[in-house]
Amino acid sequence: RAEQQERRAGAAPMPMVFMCAGCRRPVGDTSSWVSSDEESGCILLRSAAASVAVDPERKVSKLPGECGCMVETLFCSGCSRTLGSIYRCTSRHLDYKRDLFCFSIDSVE
């Protein structure tokens, strides 16, 4: 018993799952965690679950400080809720977001 407890203590923690705030389908987990951006209210992941769809149409971001950034919108394939975006072209100060899944903290649980 003590041996099992030691093994569990040394094991990596289980990943936390992020779910769509609309229909509760999984959209990602902490195993692909990169960081969070409190200023823009998003979490950044390297990958997303199959229930996340990407709109192939690129749009120019209209958010303050993101002039000229090209983004693709992320949405839930279950309920069509907008989840965030992927930055495909960024200004130098936002290069850390390029090609990452940026989920709005208001759209996930």
Secondary structure, DSSP 8 states (H G I E B T S, - for coil): -HHHHHHHHHS-----EEEBTTT--EEEEGGGEEEEETTTTEEEES---TTEEEEEEEEE--STT-TT-EEEEEEETTT--EEEEEEEE--GGGGGGBTSEEEETTTB-
